[in-house]
Amino acid sequence: MISIFDAILAINPNARVNVENNSVDNITWDQGQTVISKKDIEAKKAQLETEYNANSYQRKRVLEYKELKEQLDLLYHDMTAGKLNHTGQWHMHIKSVKDKYPKG
């Protein structure tokens, strides 16, 4: 989940603040820091949450894809068998994951 602190850093990566209870009402800005409005922080947090939720399929796919060395081995065997098309093991593996977790 996206925190208030994540939103602040997305607006100003150099911000130095203390955020208690993940609340815009409990932010203490370090001396000399430019204060970001609560409205801007909440808007950025909402934007980041929307992006995070829209990309959940990517996080799920990563957990299902075989490790790169295993994928390369599949490709090697597909090349040896002359199956660098939709009938190859690598293609079928990738397609099964993409089908299970479609984009948006």
LUMSEKE-130169 format. One record per residue (C-alpha): residue number from 1; residue in three letters; chain; x, y, z. Coordinates in pm, 1 decimal, always signed. Example, Ala and Ser with C-alpha at 12.3 -4.5 7.8 and 13.67 -1.06 7.14 Angstrom:
# residues 2
  num  residu  chaine         u         v         w
    1     ALA       A   +1230.0    -450.0    +780.0
    2     SER       A   +1367.0    -106.0    +714.0
//
This chain:
# residues 104
  num  residu  chaine         u         v         w
    1     MET       A      +0.0      +0.0      +0.0
    2     ILE       A    +112.1    +352.8     -70.6
    3     SER       A    +197.3    +566.6    +231.0
    4     ILE       A    +184.0    +940.9    +286.3
    5     PHE       A    +564.0    +930.7    +300.5
    6     ASP       A    +574.0    +763.4     -45.1
    7     ALA       A    +358.0   +1044.8    -182.1
    8     ILE       A    +579.0   +1313.2     -28.9
    9     LEU       A    +893.1   +1154.5    -174.8
   10     ALA       A    +726.0   +1123.6    -515.7
   11     ILE       A    +671.6   +1499.4    -509.8
   12     ASN       A   +1011.2   +1584.5    -357.0
   13     PRO       A   +1265.1   +1299.8    -340.5
   14     ASN       A   +1483.7   +1509.5    -106.1
   15     ALA       A   +1211.4   +1583.8    +147.8
   16     ARG       A   +1301.2   +1529.5    +510.4
   17     VAL       A    +991.2   +1477.4    +719.2
   18     ASN       A    +845.9   +1271.6    +998.4
   19     VAL       A    +503.0   +1119.9    +932.9
   20     GLU       A    +311.0    +964.8   +1220.8
   21     ASN       A     +23.9    +719.6   +1172.4
   22     ASN       A     +40.9    +763.3    +792.9
   23     SER       A    -164.4   +1080.7    +826.6
   24     VAL       A    -131.3   +1414.5    +649.1
   25     ASP       A    -236.5   +1572.2    +978.3
   26     ASN       A     +72.6   +1432.3   +1153.6
   27     ILE       A    +360.5   +1556.4    +939.7
   28     THR       A    +658.5   +1730.9   +1091.8
   29     TRP       A    +880.5   +1901.1    +836.3
   30     ASP       A   +1253.3   +1928.4    +907.7
   31     GLN       A   +1385.4   +2281.0    +939.3
   32     GLY       A   +1442.4   +2447.8    +604.5
   33     GLN       A   +1216.2   +2207.2    +413.0
   34     THR       A    +957.3   +2339.7    +171.3
   35     VAL       A    +618.2   +2234.3    +301.8
   36     ILE       A    +394.9   +2048.8     +56.6
   37     SER       A     +22.4   +2112.2     +95.9
   38     LYS       A    -202.1   +1838.4    +234.9
   39     LYS       A    -412.8   +1862.8     -80.4
   40     ASP       A    -110.1   +1798.5    -304.8
   41     ILE       A      +7.2   +1508.1     -88.0
   42     GLU       A    -336.5   +1344.2     -87.7
   43     ALA       A    -369.2   +1390.7    -465.7
   44     LYS       A     -26.6   +1233.3    -524.8
   45     LYS       A    -110.8    +944.6    -289.6
   46     ALA       A    -436.0    +879.8    -479.6
   47     GLN       A    -248.4    +888.3    -811.6
   48     LEU       A     +17.5    +644.3    -686.6
   49     GLU       A    -249.7    +407.9    -549.2
   50     THR       A    -433.5    +412.8    -883.2
   51     GLU       A    -111.5    +329.7   -1068.5
   52     TYR       A     -21.8     +58.5    -815.5
   53     ASN       A    -363.2    -106.4    -845.0
   54     ALA       A    -363.0     -83.2   -1224.6
   55     ASN       A     -32.7    -272.1   -1236.8
   56     SER       A    -121.7    -559.5   -1004.9
   57     TYR       A    -102.7    -799.9   -1300.2
   58     GLN       A    +271.9    -724.6   -1328.8
   59     ARG       A    +338.8    -814.5    -965.6
   60     LYS       A    +143.2   -1139.1   -1002.9
   61     ARG       A    +321.7   -1233.9   -1325.8
   62     VAL       A    +665.8   -1185.8   -1170.2
   63     LEU       A    +583.9   -1448.7    -909.4
   64     GLU       A    +485.4   -1701.9   -1177.3
   65     TYR       A    +754.6   -1652.8   -1439.5
   66     LYS       A   +1034.9   -1906.2   -1424.5
   67     GLU       A   +1378.3   -1775.8   -1334.3
   68     LEU       A   +1575.7   -1629.1   -1622.3
   69     LYS       A   +1819.9   -1921.6   -1634.9
   70     GLU       A   +1525.1   -2160.0   -1669.1
   71     GLN       A   +1371.6   -1944.8   -1943.5
   72     LEU       A   +1702.5   -1944.5   -2130.7
   73     ASP       A   +1716.3   -2322.1   -2103.5
   74     LEU       A   +1364.3   -2343.3   -2248.3
   75     LEU       A   +1471.1   -2117.4   -2534.5
   76     TYR       A   +1780.7   -2329.6   -2599.3
   77     HIS       A   +1570.6   -2645.4   -2624.3
   78     ASP       A   +1317.7   -2466.2   -2844.2
   79     MET       A   +1596.8   -2350.2   -3076.5
   80     THR       A   +1742.0   -2702.2   -3094.2
   81     ALA       A   +1398.3   -2842.1   -3176.2
   82     GLY       A   +1327.5   -2568.0   -3433.0
   83     LYS       A   +1034.9   -2438.6   -3228.3
   84     LEU       A   +1093.1   -2064.3   -3206.9
   85     ASN       A    +722.7   -2004.4   -3256.2
   86     HIS       A    +399.9   -2046.8   -3060.8
   87     THR       A    +463.1   -2421.9   -3017.4
   88     GLY       A    +784.9   -2376.2   -2817.2
   89     GLN       A    +805.2   -2441.5   -2443.2
   90     TRP       A    +921.6   -2088.7   -2365.8
   91     HIS       A    +636.5   -1928.3   -2558.3
   92     MET       A    +378.7   -2158.7   -2398.3
   93     HIS       A    +512.2   -2081.8   -2049.1
   94     ILE       A    +506.7   -1704.7   -2101.0
   95     LYS       A    +164.3   -1718.1   -2266.4
   96     SER       A     +15.9   -1922.8   -1981.0
   97     VAL       A    +128.6   -1661.8   -1726.6
   98     LYS       A      +6.6   -1371.5   -1940.6
   99     ASP       A    -326.8   -1546.6   -1995.7
  100     LYS       A    -363.7   -1612.8   -1621.5
  101     TYR       A    -292.1   -1247.2   -1535.8
  102     PRO       A    -402.5   -1032.3   -1831.5
  103     LYS       A    -298.3    -670.9   -1857.6
  104     GLY       A    -553.1    -430.1   -1716.8
//
